[in-house]
Amino acid sequence: MSTTSAVSAAEQLIERDRQLLIHPYLPGATEERVVMTEGAGCRLKDVEGREYLDATGGLWLAQIGHGRAEIAEVAARQMRRLEYFTSFWEFSNDRAIELASRLVEIAPDGLSRVYLTSGGSESNEAALRMARYFHSRRGHEGRDWILARRSAYHGIGYGSGSASGLPIYHEGFGPMLPHVRHLTPPWPYRRELFDGRDATDFCLDELERTIEDIGPEHIAAMIGEPIMGVGGMLVPPDDYWPRVRELLSAHGILLIFDEVVTAFGRTGSWFGAQHFGVEPDLIVTAKGITSGYVPLGAVLVSEPVAEMLARDHGFPVGFTYNGHPTACAVALRNLEIIEGEGLLDRAREIGDLLLRELSSLEQLPVVGEVRGVGMMLGIELVADKQSRTPISMHAARTTSSGARPASWCAIAPIPSCCRRRSSCPRRRWARWWAPCAPCSSACSPTGRSRRHDLVGAPGPPGHRRRPGRRRAPADRQPRRWPGGGLVGARAPARRRRRIRVDGAHPRRAAPAGAAGRRRHLQHAPPPAGHLGGGHQSRRARHADRRL
Ligand SMILES: Cc1ncc(COP(=O)(O)O)c(C=O)c1O
């Protein structure tokens, strides 16, 4: 295909997208589209041929990286054998059973049963229903209340959305689920939330008062992310979850851990619960369970809850895709890869390094705090360090669509694409933005990988690039994703021309032909940095408003 016709094919596709697709969180006035067509490791390519570093593992889920052939083979093999059958009633399938066994093996003690779904919101819907149903089956009717936290994100079902503690998910959608109470999030940096007291002490007092106020006999469960992701990578103090667990147990209130983000290695453990040494009654998962190759979720359930659900006619909540054999086969292989490649250790090791190195950013006037655990890191941005005023719409640039600048940035790299320090013989990459620079070709004398400069990102919302027209440097803005990520920062055009995506100098040519180039891309050592980007706008706006 000639260059001109390739460009016009891309333009047509983009135009069709504008006409047909409804994108979450995309302001109507935004013309810009980034149509991805290929992925390998932590690199992506769009229909216009631009390259990106995936700085956030998609939406914090691509633990094993993009484009792994072994996953595609497993899916194809399973589809040829049994692509799907229902798991309702007495029906099951071998893959779902194998996956359940594996999940129970790696789960925190006490979680011995598995309920499979198709994603995070579905899993949370199921978990909330399980909690209420558990009490009702025991004869404790009226235990309906759910305790959650402000700034929490649990998905967009009416149950999970009601438990989410950000107004954007409530306003304009009619009545939410009744009997949900939102508490103060453990966010030590925001001392003003705790009346000058210790964050855990404050939160525990508030929880105790809330339980008294509602009456423990009316409360089914408390739901919480071990580390709040969408709310700003909020890491609670170490004693927060153990003390919450103790208080809830004393009142017979179930603890649901929403581990849609934190499970399967992001924090350096299989589950965030293990990081905090807590045994919840239910754990909700999705995302990293398949590294995003196919949709799947799972709720891990403790024996007493599972026993109640099995009573009489059983648990009357089923999704068509419960126990989907192909999704389960993919999840099994994905978990094998996470274990086989030591990605838990790697997430911890690289995460610690990133946190250490990123902490130097706290010297900047706009950086309030750098925090995180494993490969879940965040940078809180402030307009004024003294007062910790969040960066506001008036204090910084607004986009053409009126979107607000970030008040925090997410960094959630792909664990499989980051190498250990010790695996780099020349030890030249020890700068946080270049953890996976290939020693032989991309370590510059300064230790900085040239590959860092190769990521591309579209221009600001509303800006539509014409074929062949190069944007002025001032137009280069990082692309922000609603889940809190920066896809990449665009390289200066001059450098993009000189340096190829695999970091090699143009003189070290890829094998000829498209297949050769693809092979070259896949085999090139993965690039580095994955510096996450801005968590965007409306969520931040609402969080700010609350403050
Ligand atoms: C903690 C948490 N729970 C639930 C969800 C919802 O998952 P899904 O988008 O798969 O429905 C998300 C999504 O980002 C999440 O971060």
PDBQT file of the ligand as one rigid body, heavy atoms in Angstrom, charges set to zero:
ROOT
HETATM    1  C1  LIG A 601     -10.498  -1.584  42.279  1.00  0.00    +0.000 C 
HETATM    2  C2  LIG A 601     -11.381  -1.797  41.084  1.00  0.00    +0.000 A 
HETATM    3  N1  LIG A 601     -12.520  -2.489  41.235  1.00  0.00    +0.000 NA
HETATM    4  C3  LIG A 601     -13.326  -2.718  40.187  1.00  0.00    +0.000 A 
HETATM    5  C4  LIG A 601     -13.033  -2.251  38.940  1.00  0.00    +0.000 A 
HETATM    6  C5  LIG A 601     -13.974  -2.481  37.802  1.00  0.00    +0.000 C 
HETATM    7  O1  LIG A 601     -13.494  -3.486  36.990  1.00  0.00    +0.000 OA
HETATM    8  P1  LIG A 601     -14.071  -3.635  35.504  1.00  0.00    +0.000 P 
HETATM    9  O2  LIG A 601     -13.706  -2.399  34.777  1.00  0.00    +0.000 OA
HETATM   10  O3  LIG A 601     -13.405  -4.893  35.002  1.00  0.00    +0.000 OA
HETATM   11  O4  LIG A 601     -15.545  -3.816  35.606  1.00  0.00    +0.000 OA
HETATM   12  C6  LIG A 601     -11.851  -1.534  38.738  1.00  0.00    +0.000 A 
HETATM   13  C7  LIG A 601     -11.480  -1.023  37.422  1.00  0.00    +0.000 C 
HETATM   14  O5  LIG A 601     -10.542  -0.312  37.217  1.00  0.00    +0.000 OA
HETATM   15  C8  LIG A 601     -11.000  -1.280  39.850  1.00  0.00    +0.000 A 
HETATM   16  O6  LIG A 601      -9.885  -0.548  39.727  1.00  0.00    +0.000 OA
ENDROOT
TORSDOF 0
